[in-house]
């Protein structure tokens, strides 16, 4: 143990003796380790950390599937949920929930709040207890039960004044009275921290249809049950339900996955790609540090040989070299941890709002342990080669030895760095091209100069469909009267972020073969909606004031739907149903409009149907206002007009459509910027390694260059010699890197949009950029070599 402390003290003295070397190594490792620690903190918080509930490994998500529509996870209908709960033996408890935004009064002032509508024993499945009062139970969501709710700790403190007597008080949620029975403890949030209220949802008649898929289902497994057993049981129950109800909702299966996988969703591949990218940066940083250590080990061979001659064995010398590397790595890890703590704050601020479990990203004990392990591995990795090469030969042999081995080792490291950085640059180039394609994809509407907001009519003030229709008929005209407003209308859902319903399409006079029945989204819109949004009317007519109430009910469909269902035919006048054929009315097609990116920019436009709001009115609508100038500048005037129209109507969620589009691709933008940043860091590290190697070569060959210049060699000859050495390494590294990139980028094809993993433009652009930067890195040391004074060089020998 005493010799170990001696090695550490000696290593620290060596670092004080060579501060420039120590600073370069520590900063390089700090960059690589800090970046890895920051990204690992995200991966740990989102993917690895257990869910904050009792026995989280026994929590699962249960869902239906729709292979025909390629839907892997489908929400569960209430009858199917009831069958799962009654027939399964693998679950200790089972519950379903549906998200919503509700108008809540009975507080200091009315507000809109995120609500979770619950069936079954959700809190029992989570084994969660209330901080005050009691949680909801399975008996609260049965027919005839008293309407009850529980609230979050945040809601209780901010809206109810943290009063203990609030338990038992009445809250009005979307016009219905609910008794408050519990307050959840601080920090509880399911399925995310933004939920403010959990409402027991007794079954309503519309829920009893198997085609109405409402609920995300969560279950707790029995202590003896496994996920595979539960999955097999649910699949079997689903098959029995399908056989017993062949016409109810055909084509659906069932499945079970761990709840954590369901909550994380599609973020796993992107985060793993990010982790792989930052891992490459660390490898390149370690390559640079290894090059520095190898370069420094050559002048120290005399020292090592003398110590060997004095009796030090190979193991003792190798341990000293490894100890010095470990000290450097631990210092770099400490600096990297400080860098990561700062970076995590920025990451949390920049993480997309929709990223699952983003609030759990932090530098905690597992991250600290991982950082320590990474630092130790880096120290061993960069010190292993010099440790294995410690001399034990006679001093004369050491003094006569050539430095070629050190240079060849550094050359191999540079080749590896170039290859790794090129792989990362190609991947970043593909992501940048993908993001560019996504950002410039055709939306199907004009997002510029478009203000949107949501209006919700209180049920007590608008108890009948006629009252609802009258309000929304008057609304566009009131808004169009404002200066700077060009047009106004409304829809039940807005483009880009989804929110619309989906149903299977029935075509009059046509029988569809099993597995070929298409599905279409449906929305309710006011007359003038397409003009206000900039959606082109391709054929037929827009909705008119006469499209109200009685038959014939009409519909406008998207171009993709018209072309698919009636190729080379006129769809006008055709009749369709959207949803359950037994209960939905016939709709006559009166128009065809352009395809709109309703679900998201990366998703296909799909089939879309639009029905006139007056024929089936909704109380909550998304209003759009086309403006001549800045949309947000009209926000106050719009609110004033709406208060004058009816001050009881709640107006919320106001913003611009441009911002909505940007928010829909925030996750891709974040990932693209992060990987591009890591790729630039890798490029800089690789170029620094190349520059360092050539600078060392010039220093070692100074006498040779002086002799050659004295004998008549031109500066161009020296320039070509030095630069040629560097470019040869670059060419080898680029060849290896491009070959590896072709293989590696296949794995990210599913993350790309509008670009193939073998996109020649990306490969050519990245290669040109890398070669240009490498030329500069080679030119600078070569230029220094041409300026060597032959007399000074020879005199120094």
ZIBEL-V909409 format. One record per backbone hydrogen bond with DSSP energy under -0.5 kcal/mol. NH is the residue of the N-H (numbers start at 1). CO is the residue of the C=O. E is the energy in kcal/mol with one decimal. If there is no record, write none. Layout:
nh=[NH | NH]
co=[CO | CO]
e=[E | E]
//
This chain:
nh=[5 | 6 | 7 | 8 | 9 | 10 | 11 | 12 | 13 | 14 | 15 | 16 | 17 | 18 | 19 | 22 | 23 | 24 | 25 | 26 | 27 | 28 | 29 | 30 | 31 | 32 | 33 | 34 | 35 | 36 | 37 | 38 | 39 | 40 | 41 | 42 | 43 | 44 | 45 | 46 | 47 | 48 | 49 | 53 | 54 | 56 | 58 | 59 | 60 | 61 | 62 | 63 | 64 | 65 | 66 | 67 | 68 | 69 | 70 | 71 | 72 | 74 | 76 | 78 | 78 | 79 | 81 | 82 | 83 | 84 | 85 | 86 | 87 | 88 | 92 | 93 | 95 | 96 | 97 | 98 | 100 | 102 | 104 | 104 | 105 | 108 | 111 | 113 | 115 | 116 | 117 | 117 | 118 | 118 | 119 | 121 | 122 | 125 | 126 | 127 | 128 | 131 | 132 | 134 | 140 | 141 | 142 | 145 | 149 | 150 | 151 | 152 | 156 | 157 | 158 | 159 | 160 | 160 | 162 | 163 | 166 | 167 | 168 | 169 | 171 | 172 | 173 | 173 | 174 | 174 | 176 | 178 | 179 | 180 | 181 | 181 | 182 | 183 | 184 | 185 | 188 | 195 | 196 | 197 | 198 | 199 | 200 | 201 | 202 | 207 | 208 | 208 | 209 | 212 | 213 | 214 | 214 | 215 | 216 | 217 | 217 | 218 | 219 | 220 | 221 | 221 | 222 | 225 | 230 | 231 | 232 | 233 | 234 | 235 | 236 | 237 | 238 | 239 | 240 | 241 | 242 | 243 | 244 | 245 | 248 | 249 | 252 | 253 | 255 | 257 | 259 | 262 | 263 | 264 | 265 | 267 | 268 | 270 | 271 | 272 | 273 | 274 | 275 | 276 | 277 | 278 | 279 | 280 | 281 | 282 | 283 | 284 | 285 | 286 | 287 | 288 | 289 | 290 | 291 | 292 | 293 | 294 | 295 | 296 | 297 | 298 | 299 | 300 | 301 | 302 | 304 | 305 | 306 | 307 | 308 | 309 | 310 | 311 | 312 | 317 | 318 | 319 | 320 | 321 | 322 | 323 | 324 | 325 | 326 | 327 | 328 | 329 | 330 | 331 | 332 | 333 | 334 | 335 | 336 | 337 | 338 | 339 | 340 | 341 | 342 | 343 | 344 | 345 | 346 | 347 | 348 | 349 | 350 | 351 | 355 | 358 | 360 | 361 | 362 | 364 | 368 | 369 | 370 | 371 | 372 | 373 | 374 | 375 | 376 | 377 | 378 | 379 | 380 | 381 | 382 | 383 | 384 | 385 | 387 | 388 | 389 | 390 | 398 | 399 | 400 | 401 | 401 | 407 | 408 | 409 | 410 | 411 | 412 | 413 | 414 | 415 | 416 | 417 | 418 | 419 | 420 | 421 | 422 | 423 | 424 | 425 | 426 | 427 | 428 | 429 | 430 | 431 | 432 | 433 | 434 | 435 | 436 | 437 | 438 | 439 | 440 | 441 | 443 | 446 | 447 | 450 | 451 | 451 | 452 | 453 | 454 | 455 | 456 | 457 | 462 | 468 | 469 | 470 | 471 | 472 | 473 | 474 | 475 | 476 | 478 | 479 | 480 | 481 | 482 | 485 | 486 | 486 | 487 | 489 | 491 | 492 | 496 | 497 | 498 | 501 | 503 | 505 | 506 | 508 | 508 | 510 | 512 | 516 | 520 | 521 | 522 | 523 | 525 | 525 | 526 | 529 | 532 | 533 | 534 | 535 | 536 | 538 | 538 | 539 | 541 | 547 | 548 | 549 | 550 | 555 | 556 | 557 | 558 | 559 | 562 | 563 | 564 | 565 | 566 | 569 | 571 | 573 | 574 | 576 | 577 | 579 | 579 | 581 | 583 | 584 | 587 | 588 | 589 | 589 | 590 | 591 | 592 | 593 | 594 | 597 | 598 | 603 | 609 | 610 | 611 | 613 | 615 | 616 | 616 | 621 | 621 | 622 | 623 | 623 | 624 | 625 | 626 | 627 | 627 | 628 | 633 | 634 | 635 | 638 | 639 | 640 | 641 | 642 | 643 | 644 | 645 | 646 | 649 | 650 | 652 | 655 | 657 | 658 | 660 | 661 | 662 | 663 | 664 | 665 | 665 | 666 | 669 | 670 | 671 | 672 | 673 | 674 | 675 | 676 | 677 | 678 | 679 | 680 | 681 | 682 | 683 | 684 | 685 | 686 | 687 | 688 | 689 | 690 | 691 | 692 | 693 | 694 | 695 | 696 | 697 | 698 | 699 | 700 | 701 | 702 | 705 | 706 | 707 | 708 | 709 | 710 | 711 | 712 | 713 | 718 | 719 | 720 | 721 | 722 | 723 | 724 | 725 | 726 | 727 | 728 | 729 | 730 | 731 | 732 | 733 | 734 | 735 | 736 | 737 | 738 | 739 | 740 | 741 | 742 | 743 | 744 | 745 | 746 | 747 | 748 | 749 | 751 | 752 | 759 | 763 | 764 | 765 | 766 | 767 | 768 | 769 | 770 | 771 | 772 | 773 | 774 | 775 | 776 | 777 | 778 | 779 | 780 | 781 | 782 | 783 | 784 | 785 | 786 | 787 | 787 | 788 | 790 | 793 | 794 | 795 | 796 | 797 | 797]
co=[1 | 2 | 3 | 4 | 5 | 6 | 7 | 8 | 9 | 10 | 11 | 12 | 13 | 14 | 16 | 18 | 19 | 20 | 21 | 22 | 23 | 24 | 25 | 26 | 27 | 28 | 29 | 30 | 31 | 32 | 33 | 34 | 35 | 36 | 37 | 38 | 39 | 40 | 41 | 42 | 43 | 43 | 44 | 51 | 126 | 53 | 55 | 56 | 219 | 257 | 217 | 255 | 74 | 253 | 71 | 251 | 251 | 66 | 67 | 66 | 70 | 64 | 215 | 207 | 212 | 207 | 77 | 78 | 79 | 80 | 81 | 82 | 83 | 84 | 220 | 220 | 218 | 119 | 216 | 117 | 115 | 113 | 102 | 111 | 172 | 159 | 104 | 102 | 100 | 197 | 98 | 115 | 116 | 199 | 96 | 94 | 120 | 121 | 122 | 123 | 123 | 183 | 183 | 181 | 137 | 138 | 139 | 142 | 179 | 198 | 182 | 196 | 152 | 153 | 154 | 155 | 155 | 156 | 156 | 160 | 163 | 164 | 180 | 166 | 178 | 105 | 171 | 176 | 103 | 172 | 173 | 171 | 147 | 169 | 149 | 179 | 149 | 132 | 151 | 129 | 185 | 192 | 114 | 114 | 150 | 116 | 148 | 118 | 200 | 204 | 204 | 205 | 206 | 209 | 211 | 76 | 212 | 76 | 97 | 62 | 215 | 95 | 60 | 93 | 58 | 219 | 90 | 222 | 226 | 227 | 228 | 229 | 230 | 231 | 232 | 233 | 234 | 235 | 236 | 237 | 238 | 239 | 240 | 241 | 245 | 245 | 249 | 65 | 63 | 61 | 59 | 258 | 259 | 260 | 261 | 264 | 265 | 266 | 267 | 268 | 269 | 270 | 271 | 272 | 273 | 274 | 275 | 276 | 277 | 278 | 279 | 280 | 281 | 282 | 283 | 284 | 285 | 286 | 287 | 288 | 289 | 290 | 291 | 292 | 293 | 294 | 295 | 296 | 298 | 299 | 300 | 301 | 302 | 303 | 304 | 305 | 306 | 308 | 307 | 313 | 314 | 315 | 316 | 317 | 318 | 319 | 320 | 321 | 322 | 323 | 324 | 325 | 326 | 327 | 328 | 329 | 330 | 331 | 332 | 333 | 334 | 335 | 336 | 337 | 338 | 339 | 340 | 341 | 342 | 343 | 344 | 345 | 346 | 347 | 352 | 355 | 357 | 358 | 360 | 362 | 364 | 365 | 366 | 367 | 368 | 369 | 370 | 371 | 372 | 373 | 374 | 375 | 376 | 377 | 378 | 379 | 380 | 381 | 383 | 384 | 385 | 387 | 394 | 395 | 396 | 397 | 398 | 403 | 404 | 405 | 406 | 407 | 408 | 409 | 410 | 411 | 412 | 413 | 414 | 415 | 416 | 417 | 418 | 419 | 420 | 421 | 422 | 423 | 424 | 425 | 426 | 427 | 428 | 429 | 430 | 431 | 432 | 433 | 434 | 435 | 436 | 438 | 441 | 533 | 445 | 447 | 449 | 625 | 655 | 623 | 652 | 621 | 650 | 619 | 458 | 464 | 465 | 466 | 467 | 468 | 469 | 470 | 471 | 472 | 474 | 475 | 476 | 477 | 479 | 482 | 484 | 626 | 626 | 624 | 622 | 524 | 597 | 495 | 598 | 522 | 520 | 518 | 577 | 506 | 575 | 507 | 510 | 513 | 503 | 607 | 501 | 609 | 523 | 611 | 490 | 526 | 528 | 529 | 530 | 530 | 534 | 536 | 592 | 592 | 590 | 544 | 546 | 614 | 548 | 588 | 610 | 591 | 608 | 593 | 558 | 559 | 560 | 561 | 562 | 566 | 569 | 589 | 571 | 587 | 506 | 504 | 577 | 579 | 580 | 580 | 576 | 553 | 574 | 587 | 555 | 555 | 539 | 557 | 536 | 443 | 596 | 600 | 521 | 556 | 523 | 525 | 612 | 612 | 613 | 455 | 619 | 491 | 453 | 621 | 489 | 451 | 487 | 449 | 625 | 484 | 630 | 631 | 632 | 634 | 635 | 636 | 637 | 638 | 639 | 640 | 641 | 642 | 646 | 456 | 454 | 452 | 450 | 447 | 656 | 657 | 658 | 659 | 660 | 661 | 662 | 663 | 665 | 666 | 667 | 668 | 669 | 670 | 671 | 672 | 673 | 674 | 675 | 676 | 677 | 678 | 679 | 680 | 681 | 682 | 683 | 684 | 685 | 686 | 687 | 688 | 689 | 690 | 691 | 692 | 693 | 694 | 695 | 696 | 697 | 699 | 701 | 702 | 703 | 704 | 705 | 706 | 707 | 709 | 708 | 714 | 715 | 716 | 717 | 718 | 719 | 720 | 721 | 722 | 723 | 724 | 725 | 726 | 727 | 728 | 729 | 730 | 731 | 732 | 733 | 734 | 735 | 736 | 737 | 738 | 739 | 740 | 741 | 743 | 744 | 745 | 746 | 748 | 749 | 756 | 759 | 760 | 761 | 762 | 763 | 764 | 765 | 766 | 767 | 768 | 769 | 770 | 771 | 772 | 773 | 774 | 775 | 776 | 777 | 778 | 779 | 780 | 781 | 782 | 783 | 784 | 785 | 788 | 789 | 790 | 791 | 792 | 793 | 794]
e=[-1.9 | -2.0 | -2.4 | -2.1 | -2.6 | -2.7 | -2.5 | -2.3 | -2.0 | -2.4 | -1.9 | -2.0 | -2.0 | -1.6 | -0.6 | -2.0 | -2.9 | -2.2 | -2.3 | -2.8 | -2.6 | -2.0 | -2.7 | -2.6 | -2.0 | -1.9 | -3.5 | -2.5 | -2.0 | -1.9 | -2.7 | -2.4 | -2.2 | -2.9 | -2.0 | -1.2 | -2.4 | -3.4 | -2.2 | -2.5 | -2.7 | -1.5 | -3.2 | -2.2 | -0.8 | -0.7 | -1.9 | -1.6 | -2.7 | -3.2 | -2.2 | -2.2 | -2.6 | -1.5 | -2.8 | -0.6 | -0.6 | -0.8 | -1.0 | -2.4 | -0.7 | -3.7 | -3.3 | -0.7 | -0.5 | -0.5 | -2.5 | -2.5 | -1.9 | -2.6 | -2.4 | -2.1 | -2.5 | -1.8 | -3.6 | -1.2 | -2.6 | -2.6 | -2.1 | -1.9 | -1.8 | -2.5 | -0.6 | -3.3 | -2.5 | -0.9 | -2.0 | -2.3 | -3.3 | -2.4 | -3.0 | -0.5 | -0.5 | -3.3 | -2.7 | -1.1 | -1.1 | -2.1 | -2.0 | -0.7 | -2.5 | -2.1 | -2.0 | -2.5 | -1.4 | -1.0 | -0.8 | -1.9 | -2.1 | -2.2 | -1.9 | -2.6 | -2.2 | -2.2 | -2.5 | -2.6 | -0.9 | -0.7 | -2.8 | -1.3 | -1.3 | -1.1 | -3.2 | -2.5 | -3.1 | -2.4 | -0.7 | -3.0 | -3.1 | -0.6 | -1.7 | -3.0 | -2.5 | -2.9 | -2.6 | -0.5 | -0.8 | -3.1 | -2.7 | -0.6 | -1.7 | -1.4 | -2.1 | -1.4 | -2.8 | -2.9 | -1.8 | -2.9 | -0.6 | -1.5 | -0.5 | -1.4 | -0.8 | -1.8 | -1.0 | -1.1 | -0.9 | -2.4 | -2.9 | -1.0 | -0.5 | -2.7 | -2.6 | -2.3 | -3.0 | -0.5 | -2.9 | -1.4 | -2.4 | -2.6 | -2.5 | -2.2 | -2.6 | -2.7 | -1.9 | -2.4 | -2.9 | -2.3 | -2.0 | -2.5 | -2.4 | -2.3 | -2.1 | -1.5 | -1.0 | -0.7 | -0.6 | -1.8 | -2.3 | -1.9 | -2.3 | -1.6 | -2.5 | -2.3 | -2.1 | -1.5 | -0.7 | -0.7 | -2.4 | -2.5 | -2.2 | -2.0 | -2.4 | -2.4 | -2.2 | -2.4 | -1.8 | -1.7 | -1.5 | -1.8 | -2.2 | -2.4 | -2.5 | -2.8 | -2.2 | -2.3 | -2.5 | -3.0 | -2.2 | -2.1 | -2.8 | -2.9 | -2.5 | -2.3 | -2.0 | -1.2 | -0.8 | -0.9 | -1.7 | -0.6 | -2.6 | -2.6 | -2.3 | -2.2 | -2.2 | -2.5 | -1.5 | -1.5 | -2.4 | -2.2 | -2.9 | -2.3 | -1.6 | -2.1 | -2.5 | -2.5 | -2.1 | -2.0 | -2.7 | -2.5 | -2.1 | -2.6 | -2.9 | -2.3 | -2.6 | -2.8 | -2.5 | -2.5 | -2.6 | -2.3 | -1.8 | -2.2 | -2.8 | -2.6 | -1.6 | -2.5 | -3.1 | -1.0 | -1.4 | -2.8 | -2.9 | -1.6 | -1.9 | -2.2 | -1.8 | -1.6 | -1.8 | -1.5 | -0.6 | -1.0 | -2.5 | -2.7 | -2.5 | -2.5 | -2.4 | -2.4 | -2.7 | -2.6 | -2.4 | -2.5 | -2.6 | -2.5 | -2.5 | -2.9 | -2.7 | -1.4 | -1.3 | -0.6 | -2.0 | -2.4 | -1.3 | -1.0 | -1.6 | -2.5 | -1.8 | -1.0 | -0.6 | -1.9 | -2.9 | -2.3 | -2.4 | -2.6 | -2.3 | -2.0 | -2.4 | -2.3 | -2.1 | -2.6 | -2.9 | -2.4 | -2.6 | -2.8 | -2.2 | -2.1 | -2.2 | -2.6 | -2.8 | -2.3 | -2.6 | -2.9 | -2.4 | -2.2 | -2.7 | -2.6 | -2.6 | -2.8 | -2.6 | -2.5 | -2.5 | -3.1 | -1.6 | -1.2 | -0.5 | -2.3 | -0.7 | -0.7 | -0.5 | -2.7 | -2.9 | -1.8 | -3.0 | -2.5 | -1.9 | -1.4 | -1.7 | -1.8 | -2.8 | -2.2 | -2.0 | -2.1 | -1.8 | -1.6 | -1.7 | -0.7 | -1.7 | -2.0 | -2.6 | -1.0 | -1.6 | -1.8 | -0.6 | -3.2 | -1.5 | -2.1 | -2.5 | -2.1 | -2.3 | -1.7 | -2.6 | -1.0 | -2.5 | -2.8 | -2.4 | -0.5 | -2.4 | -2.0 | -0.6 | -2.3 | -2.9 | -2.4 | -2.0 | -1.4 | -0.5 | -2.6 | -2.4 | -1.7 | -2.3 | -2.2 | -1.1 | -2.4 | -0.6 | -0.8 | -2.1 | -1.8 | -2.3 | -1.8 | -2.0 | -0.7 | -0.9 | -2.2 | -2.6 | -2.2 | -1.9 | -1.6 | -2.2 | -2.8 | -1.8 | -2.5 | -2.3 | -1.9 | -0.7 | -3.1 | -2.0 | -2.4 | -2.1 | -2.8 | -0.5 | -0.5 | -1.4 | -2.4 | -2.8 | -2.8 | -3.1 | -0.5 | -2.4 | -0.8 | -2.7 | -2.4 | -2.1 | -2.6 | -1.9 | -0.6 | -2.3 | -2.7 | -3.2 | -2.8 | -1.4 | -0.9 | -0.7 | -2.0 | -0.5 | -3.8 | -2.9 | -0.7 | -2.5 | -3.0 | -2.4 | -2.5 | -0.5 | -2.4 | -0.6 | -1.7 | -1.6 | -2.7 | -2.3 | -2.2 | -2.2 | -2.3 | -2.3 | -2.0 | -1.8 | -2.6 | -1.3 | -1.8 | -2.1 | -2.4 | -2.6 | -0.6 | -1.8 | -2.5 | -2.3 | -2.6 | -1.6 | -0.8 | -0.9 | -1.3 | -2.5 | -2.7 | -2.4 | -2.7 | -2.7 | -2.4 | -2.6 | -2.6 | -2.5 | -2.4 | -2.4 | -2.3 | -2.2 | -2.5 | -2.5 | -2.6 | -2.5 | -2.6 | -2.5 | -2.6 | -2.3 | -2.3 | -2.9 | -2.7 | -2.1 | -2.3 | -2.6 | -2.2 | -2.4 | -2.5 | -2.0 | -2.6 | -2.4 | -0.9 | -2.8 | -2.3 | -2.5 | -2.6 | -2.5 | -2.2 | -2.0 | -1.2 | -2.8 | -1.7 | -2.7 | -2.7 | -2.2 | -2.6 | -2.6 | -2.2 | -1.5 | -1.7 | -3.1 | -2.2 | -1.6 | -2.3 | -2.8 | -2.2 | -2.8 | -3.0 | -2.3 | -2.4 | -3.0 | -2.9 | -1.8 | -2.4 | -2.6 | -1.9 | -1.3 | -3.0 | -2.8 | -0.5 | -1.7 | -1.1 | -1.2 | -1.8 | -1.5 | -1.5 | -1.9 | -3.1 | -2.5 | -2.4 | -2.4 | -2.4 | -2.3 | -2.7 | -2.6 | -2.3 | -2.2 | -2.7 | -2.4 | -1.6 | -2.2 | -2.2 | -2.5 | -1.9 | -0.8 | -1.6 | -2.6 | -1.7 | -2.0 | -1.5 | -0.6 | -1.0 | -1.3 | -0.7 | -2.6 | -2.7 | -2.5 | -1.7 | -0.5 | -0.8]
//
